[in-house]
Amino acid sequence: MYNSVILHETERRSNSLPPATTPGTTQTMWKAIPRPLQMTNMPAKQPREEMATPEGEVSELDYEVVLLDIEGTTTPITFVKDVLFPLAKNNVRRFLERNWDSAQCQEDVLALKIQAENDKDVDGVVSILDSDNDHKDIIIESVVKNVIWQMNSDRKTTALKQLQGHIWREAYENEEIKGDLFEDVLPAFKYWTSNNIKIFIYSSGSIDAQRLLFGNSTFGDLLKYISGHFDTKVGAKTEPKSYKAISDIIHTKPSRILFVTDVTKEARAAFEAGFTTAISIRPGNAELTKTEKGSFRTIATFNELYEPMTEDSPAKKTAKTDEKDFI
């Protein structure tokens, strides 16, 4: 389970958690980066401020960890759908041709081939041919068709996300793109870390893709604020067991974790695992139903999670999330 997440070195020391290893190897996945709360340019730890409850009463911040989705939460959906996805789809052939002989590219192709074999009974699946140096172009063509089929079908397989992340890495490194973030992300990251609240990311995008986005963002490198990353290797985002696994890995009680997403199915799964949840209402996000609005706390900006809420708040919660809403 540990190979589904990257925690920073500071997390390993503080939690005495064994480093993750890839099966059959001794290579760890720990990333040694500066400890957010000991950075010289960060303010000293301050007493936690108060936040408003749904009914308007003020109470102390009641979470120690904030777990964030990316698309529609920290990042505009348009950046993912109109920039990242087309970039991957339009460059998959060129990427494969240029990197075909590299070990990483062959690992990507093997993962896609295994996924295609698992999808053999799925309608419309495109098979990937076995590797044969004499028929490289034919093999690449089958990989390209499989990737495009998956993307057109809105598949979120780990194999697809892994290849996409590697394609995007080239674009980030060549400064062709910058990770687009909402204006309130950086202030929220600074607030949370200065108040000893840890930030983790949980996205269907690969961990590599997550780190690229936050490490090459419109606000610069924000990885110093993030304690770790999770992708679908830890489990599907719509399954409660995935959130229980995250809670176990970071050694934090579910009730002390706040999960923010724009997808109500994900919020339900996190709630069933014992997490506190909030739905992100951002420009371009899918509109919530009346029932969904009445079942979840909604926010328009992150500062609503730590500043007193007023009647003029853009996304003032209208009803408490209650277990009976999910029965």
N, C-alpha and C positions, 0 to 999 in steps of 0.2 A: 504493500500500500504506500510505502514511503516514496517510491519512485514516481508518484503522481503529483508531487509538489516540490517546489523549490522554496526552502526556508533559508533566510540569511544566516550567516555564521553566528550573529549575536543571539538568534533564537536557539541555536543548538546549545550555546553555553548557558543561557539562562534557564532553559527547560531540561537540560541534561538528556536531550533527545538524541538517539543514535543517528549518525549521518545516513542519508539515503544512498543506496547503491543500486546500480543496474545489475540485474540477475546475471551471475556468471562472471562478474568483474569486481574490481575493488575501487572503481571510480565513483567518488561521491558527487552529489549534486549540490552540496552546500556552496553558497556564494559569499565570499568574504567581502563585505562592503562596510562602510562606516556605520556605526551604531547611531540611529537617528537621534536619540536623546542626548548624545554626547558630542554632537557637532558644534563647532565653535560659532557657527553663524545662526544657531538656533537658540531661542530664549530658554532660560532655565525653566525647570518644571514649575508650573503654577497650579494653584488650587483649581479644581474643576469648577466650571461655571454651572449655572442652572439652566434647565430647559423646560419648556412648557409641556404639560401633559395634554392629551386630546381635549380634555374639558376646559383647558385654559389655566389650570393650576400649575404652579412652578415646582419642579422637583429636581433633585440632583441628577446629573448624567448617569444613566443606569446601564452602561455598557463599557466593556474594557477593550473590545475588539470591534472594528468595523470591517465587514467583508463586502467588497464592491464588485458588482457586475461592470462590464465595460460598455457595450453597445447600448445606447439609450440611457445610460447612467452617468458615466464619466465622459463619454464620447458621443457626438451626434451620430445618429443612425445613418445620415447621409454620407459621412466619411467612410463608414464601413461598406455601404451598399454602392456608393457612387465613385469611390476612390480605390479602396483596398480590393474589393471583389473583382472589379473589371481589370485592375492591374494584374492580379493573379491569373485570371482567365486568359487575358490577351498575351501573357508572357510565359505561359507554362511550356510551350514547345521550345521557345528560345532558351529558357532556363535549362531544360532537360538536355538539349543539344550541346550547350556550353559546358555543363557540369556532369555529363553522362558517366565519365570514367572515375568520378570521385566516389569515395566510400559513402559519403553522406547521401549523394543522389541515389546510389544503389540501395541504400537502406530505405529511402523514401519510396522507391519503386517497389521494393519487396513488400513494404507495409501496405501499399495500395493493391498489390496483387493478392495478398492474403485477405484484404477487405473484400475484393471483388469475388473471391472464392466463397467467402461467407455470405455474399449477397447473391449467390447463384440463382436463388429462387425469387429474387426481387424483380418485379416487372421492369423491363427496359435496361437491366444491368449490362454494362459493357465489360467483357472479359479482357484481361491483360495477358499478352503472350509471354511464354517463357523466355528468359534471357538467351540471346544468341547473337554473338558479335557480328555474324554474317548478315543478320537481318535487323540491325540496330534501328534503321528508319521505320521499319514496320512495327517494331516493339514500341518505339516512342509514339507512333501514331495511335496505338491502342491505349497507351497511358493517357495521352492527351484527351482522347474521346471519353475515357472513364472519368477523368477529372472534370471535364465539362458536363458530363451527365450528372455527376454528384452535385456540382454547383447549381445546375439548373433545377435539380430536385431538392435543393436546400438541405442537402445532407450535412451533418455535423460530425462526421467520423474523425477519429483521431488521426488516421492516415492522411486524410485530405487536409486537415488543419496543419499537420506537420509540414507538408509540402508547401502550402500557402505561406507559412511562416518563413520558410527558407527563401521563397521568391520575394517576399516583402523585405527581408533583410538586405538584399542587394539594393533595393530601392531606397531604403533608409540610409544605408552606408554611402550611396551615391548622392545623397541629399536631394533625391527626386521628390520625396514626400516628408512631411512632418506629422507626428501623431497629433491629431486634433482633439483638444479637450475643452470642456465648458469653462467659462471664466471663473466659476466658483470652486473649481477643483483644487487649484494651488492654495488658496486661502484655507480651505477645509483641511488639506493635508498638513499645512503648517499648524493649524489649531489642534488637530487631533494628536499629532506627535508631540507638540509642546505640552499637552495635557496627559501624556503617557498613555494615549489610546493607540493601539497598534492597528495598522492598515494591512489588509490582505486583499488580493484580487482573485476572483473566481470567474473564469470565462470559458466559453466553449472554444475560443481560440487557444492555440498552443501556448505553453509558457514562454517559448521563444518569441512568439508574436506579441505577447503581453509586454515583455521586457523591452522589445523594440519600440513599441508605441510610447511607453512611459519614459524610456531612456532617450528618445528622440522627439520629444513633444514640442508643441508650440511655446511652451514655457521652459524649455530646456530639459535637462535630465532630472526626473523626479523619482528615480529608483531609490534614492537615499531615504525617502519617506516610507517606502513600502517594505514590510517585514517578510513577505513571501507571496508566492503565486500558486494557484491551483488551476488545473484544466480538467478535461473530461476523463483523464486517467484515474482521477479519484472517484469518478462516478458521474452519472447523468445529473444535470442540474434540476431535473424535475423529480428526483428520488430523495426522500428523507434520509436514506442511509448515507448519501453523499455528504450531507451536512453533518451527520453524526461522525463520519470519518474525519472531516475537517476539524471538528471540535476536539476529537481525540488527538489528532496530530499536533495541534497548537496548544494542547493542554489548557483549554479554557472551557468552562461550563457553557453549554448552549445558551442558557439564559443571560449570559454576559456578552453575547455576540449579536451585533446588529447587522443584518443583511439587507443591502439596498439593491434593488433590481427594477427593471421596467416590465418584467414578465410575471403575471400573477400566479401561473403554475409553479414557477420557481419559488415565489414567496410562500405559497401554500406548503411546498415540500420543506422549506426551511422552518416554517412555523410548526409543522408536525414534528420536526426534530428538536423543537424547544427554543428556536432562535426568535429574537425580536426582529420584525421586518418593517420595511418601508418601500413603497412603490414610487419610482422616479417618474415624474411627469415632465417630459422634455419636448421641445419642438420636434415634430416628426414621429414621435412615438405613437403606437397604436392607442386609440381612444379606449378608455375603460368603460365597462358597462356600469349602469347604476348600482347593480349589486356589488360589483368589484369596488367601486368607490366607497360603498358603505361598509365593506368588509376589511379594508386595509387603510393604514395611515398612508397618505400621499404627500410627496414633497415636490416642489418645483426647483429648489436649490438645496445644496448640502447645508447651508447655514441654518436652515430650518430645523436641523437636527441638534443644534447647540445654542441657538438664540431664542429668546422668549417669543412665542407665537402670538400674533394678534389677529383680530378679525380681518385685517387687511392682508394677511399672509396669502400668497398666491395659491397655495394648495393646502389650505387648512383642513385637517382631518375632520370628517363629519361623523365617523362612528368608530368604535373600538373594534379591533380584530378579536374575535371570540371563537372559542373552539366550536361552538355550535354552528358557526358559519360554514364549517367544513364537513359537517356530518350529513 
